[in-house]
Amino acid sequence: MNKNLNVHASYTNTKILELSKDFDEVEASLAYGNLTITTESGTSYKLESEARYGNIKVAQDDKLSRSKETTTTKVWGTVGSNPKGSMNLITKYGDIEID
């Protein structure tokens, strides 16, 4: 996957392997499935993510904000420096993991 990706899925897990550091945008909306994204070393991006009845794990989360309500977890902010790309990720009854 190089530039743009738009995913809408239900009842299945989705994996994005080796996301290029030159990507522009990833938008994903999943229900009853987990989302796993592996990024190329040195990838910088803006992140907006929400998991309802799930968890969010980001390997480089030192500059990210996090909120947890009863059933909803939100993580947002910037990963790396000088981000070009952005990720907008939502899951319902599933987890988000970014490595």
N, C-alpha and C positions, 0 to 999 in steps of 0.2 A: 504494500500500500504506500503510495507516494504522496499524493496531494490532499484529496478530500475523500471522506467516507461518511456515509449516512446509513445507519443501521436501525431497523425496527424489527424486533423479534419477540416471540413468546414461546415459553416452554422449551427452550433450548439454551445451552451455554454458547457464548461467543468468545472466540480468541482472535486477537490481532497480534500477529507475531512480527517482530522487528519493524516497528513503525519508524519510518525514515525521519531523521532530525529536520528535514526540510518540508514536513507536512504543513498544510495550511489549516485544515479543520477536520475534527472528528465529532460527529453527533451520533449519540446512541441512546435508544430508549428500549429497555428490555423489561419483560414481565415474566416471572417464574424462571429466571435463568441468571447465571453469573456472567460477568464481563471481565475478561482478562486482557490486558494490553501490555506488551513488551516493547519498550522503546529502544532505539539505537542509542549508544553511548553519546552523551553530550546533547541530548534533546532538551530544548527549552520550550515551555508552553504555558498558556493561561488555562486554568482549570476551574470549571464549575461542575460540581457533582452532587448527586443526591441519591440516597438509598433508603427506600421505605421498606421496613422489615428486613434490613440487610446491613452490611458493614462496608466500609471503604478503607482500603489500604493503599497508600502511595509510598513507594520506596524512598523518594526524596521529598519528605514532607516538612522540612525545617522552616519554610517560608509560607506555609499554608495555614489558613484559619479553619477551625473545625467547630461545628455545633451539633449537639445531640439532644433531640427532644424524645418524647416517649417512644415513638416508633420510627423516627426519621433521623438519619445522619446526613449532614451536609459538610462538604470539604471544598474550599475555594482558595484561589490565589495563584501565585506564579511559581513554576518549577524551573530552576535554572536562571540564567540571566539573558536579557534581551530577547524575550519570547517572540517568535513569529507566528507560531501556530496556536490553536485553541482547541480545547476539548469541552464539550457539554454532554454530560453523561447522567442518565437517570435509570435506576432499576427499581422495580417493585417486586418484593420477595426474591431478592438476589443480591449478591455481593459484587463490588467493583474492586479490582486489584490492578495496580499499575506498577510495573517494575522498570 
